[in-house]
Amino acid sequence: MKLSRLSLAITAILGSSLSTAALAIDLYVDTNTEQLYAKPGPGRVHIGSFVREDKPKTADKTADNTTDKTETADNTGPIAAEKKETADLSAVRRDIELKSKMMGARLASDIASLEERVKETENVHVQFTDSAPHFASKDGNFTFAINGRMQVASQYNFINDVLPATGTNLPNEWNSGATLRRARLGAEGTFFKIWDYKFEYDFSRGNGSVASGITDAYARLNVTKPFSVKIGSFKEPFSLEEAASNRYLTFIERHMSVNSFVDNPNTYKTGIGVNYAVPRFQFGVAFQTEPIGAWSAASTSVNTAGNVSRNNGSGDSGWEGIGRITGRPWMEDETKFLHVGISAGHTAVNTQYNAAGQIATTPSAQGGGGGGMAFFAFPGTNVDRTNMLNTGNLSVGDKGAPGSRRIDSYDRFGAEGWLVHGPFAVQGEYLRTNINGLGYDNEHFTGYYGFASYFLTGESKAYHVKNGAANRIKPRQNFQWNGSGWGAWEVAAGYDYINLNSGVIRGGQADMVRFALNWYPHPNIKIQNNIVHILNVNTEGSTISRTAGFNKANLSSFLTQVQVEF
């Protein structure tokens, strides 16, 4: 029953216990001050109609001369008392009537207010999309959603043949174990329909550095449905595999060249970007500076807060202009298409020297923390991610000293292809990075990978239009304990190559194969099993003892990862 009917019923019940005489005057009560008025007005509630009560008629005089005057005098007291009692009862009755009507009016007002509050709560809608709560205003102007992911990883190394450590160095071998690979929580939504936002924090990122845990933190203006502009911290538009969320990767870790040239320098950088995306074409370009936090090789600030600030003579931030163009020239439907694309970017690097001409902090084997830049790679492992290959800091030596080198910038180029034909898919990329600066002459790094995958249960790779990359896999039938559904099962195999040796740079070269068996019991749950095997490692000539210790290593590892995301 609606509240409005309830209010009418209560008012009717209260009114039924009251009686009034002939109508003469209407009275109104102010619901706030409880003051009575004879005319209607704002905030006044009609409480009823009233008539003036005449004085009781005087009893007819009798001419009974036989009545004793003394007896008349004796009866005067009781009669007067009776009249007074009648008048008092009438006054009490009128008071009860008035208070009852006022109570009824106030109750009706309270019920009306309650109805308004109920209507207000109906203006916010809550629903679960992709197993996450989504909140939206009734008019659609404002939305809010929570997102998150947890990836629990393990690694067991069953072939671990490396060179023995020298001096006081720790062993070069891979180490087995388990870890929380990623633990992210974020919020996203829209406001005034044309704006959207996203904030995400990774609690396992950056070795506990607060700022380093920030991944996405941006606001975006959707000028039209395909065209948007965003500002804040976001992924740089480069590489097919990097454009895909790590939730949707075929293998547990990205390939070596993508990690080395894009992910390790921290792909989440601060800046402004423009994006245009329709089902068969995507274009993204951005102008970005260095990433937030101090853990990345691309962080050149000398202060402990990293790139949160440029205090203490850290020098100017590095910056980059970068872009990616992709499309699907052949497309029958969302399960049969060919995706191709290219990426390119120019990045300026800061190297800060002190007054004596020395790099502001001790040169790090992984760059950063005072200037310069390094490129390094680990071979697809998820617990022990030791950089088997490492160029070391490419800014080396005192300023102007013989043999010193300084990286001033680097240029990246990439080409990508992805064919999906029902349950079968093949994907590959070629990437190149050119080094520019003092002491360098056409030094460059290259890398490429390729793999094939197949869904045993008939699903197809999913496409994310806005990112131009892989999306969430939705099984045809979710896993059921009674055997009515088994989820989605996928197998994959691929080859991976990277070369960080060029000219005066000896970062090492390696290639490997990897195999995958993935189970998707539910769209929000994925269980991955990988085997990685190193085919060849050449780190001869490296000045970094850890990298040199992996020369001609024979390594194989079994990896697992359980992912829950929403």
Protein Blocks (a to p, Z undefined) as FASTA:
>chain_A
ZZklmmmmmmmmmmmmpccdddfbdcdddfklopacfbdcehiacfbdcddddddddddd
dfbfkbcfklmmmmmmmmmmmmmmmmmmmmmmmmmmmmmmmmmmmmmmmmmmmmmmmmmm
mmpccddeehiacdddfklmaccdddddddddddddfbdcdcddehjbccfbdceddddf
bacddddddeehlaccdddddfkgghhpaklmpccdcddddfblmlccdedjddddehjk
lmpcfklgfbfbdcfklmmmmmmnopaccddddddddfkbccddddddddedjkbmklcb
fbfnlmmbcghhlopadddddddddddfbafblmbccddddddddddddddddfkopafb
acdfkggjiiajdddddehiaklmcdfbagbjabgcjehiahiacdfbdcddddddddde
hjbccdddddddddedehiahiacddddddddddfkopacdddfklopadddddfbdcdf
klpagbjaddddddddddfbehjbcgbpcddddddddddfbfkbccdddddddfbdcfeh
iabfklmmmgoiacddddddddddZZ
